[in-house]
Amino acid sequence: MTMTQPERDATSSGGPLLSVQDLAVEFSTSAGVVRALDGVSFEVSEGETLAILGESGSGKSVTAQAIMALLPRPAGSIAGGRIVYGGTDLAAQPIKKVRELCATEIAMIFQDPLSSLNPVFRIGYQIAEPFRRRRGMGKREAWAKALELLKRVGIPDAETRIRDYPHQFSGGQRQRIMIAMAIALEPRVLIADEPTTALDVTVQAQIMTLLADLQAETGMALILISHDLGVVADVAERAAIMYAGRIVETGRIREMYDHPAHPYTQGLLDSIPSASTIGERLKPIVGAPPNLLSLPTGCSFHPRCPFATEACKAAVPPLRQPDGWLPPHLAACIRSEEVLAK
């Protein structure tokens, strides 16, 4: 599905490039229907970085899969909401058309590069493939483009390594190769799903710096999905914190880190080790994430929340602006003022 010029102009007129509105996703299982996402809304503009944060099972990766039309079928399906890009609601389009769009306009870096790369093809062939399939280039021209991308993402001795297989690269190098493949056709939106998982701290920093440099160079919108609040702190402008399929807090990332308004955000921050807490015990969030088949009544976090009262069990709290705070800082907590005052 090729975008028309008016559609492209619509996404560069100062409005959001990608807008997710009240998105709901369900999975049919033998035990019942799982509501993996329930009313998720966010947007990202050109050149902006949005971090989506939370524990495993909170719905971060499912959100990315829904945008990319990669939900496992037939079990997974979009049950409601809109995914708007270029004036088009992707949630209402046939999967084939959405995937055609995602091949050129929206790209994704997956969690495990080794399982995402084909082990029997040289990495040069894999990077060159989108140029052959989508740009109609010949083998020689596509290979030259692949070599250029390898150099661009910092693979040393690229002229030689382009003929190697995925298993011959380190984890950090494989992630760089995945980034090269994702940016090959110059997407306007890049979704990076846990791009630094299983990498050491030094390599993590290198990958995040590379993504930030590429974004500054191309102007693409970047959505970073992570469970590690520390990794994205210096890269993202805004963050959305997810818990049990919902966004429970959103706002400017520095403001949220300094003054979290939801107890779950506070718990995530307290569990991060720092130089100022050497010798002290970490403060884990008590309990475990809820079973999505049988969510607690009211606020899903209340069984683990130190601020919970009986009122927290009565109804699902909407995202709201805490008293005395300015937008876009919103929190889905009826006791956000007490959390802020802590």
Secondary structure, DSSP 4 states (H G I P E B T S, - for coil): -PPPHHHHHHTTSSS-SEEEEEEEEEEEETTEEEEEEEEEEEEE-TT-EEEEE--TTSSHHHHHHHHTT---TTTEEEEEEEEEETTEEGGGS-HHHHHHHHTTTEEEE-S-HHHHS-TTS-HHHHHHHHHHHHH---HHHHHHHHHHHHHHTT-TTHHHHTTS-GGGS-HHHHHHHHHHHHTTT--SEEEEESTTTT--HHHHHHHHHHHHHHHHHH--EEEEEES-HHHHTTT-SEEEEEETTEEEEEEEHHHHHHS--SHHHHHHHHTS--GGGTTSPP-PPSS-PPPTTSPPSSSTTGGG-TT--GGGGTSPPPPBPPTT--TT-EE--TTHHHHHH-
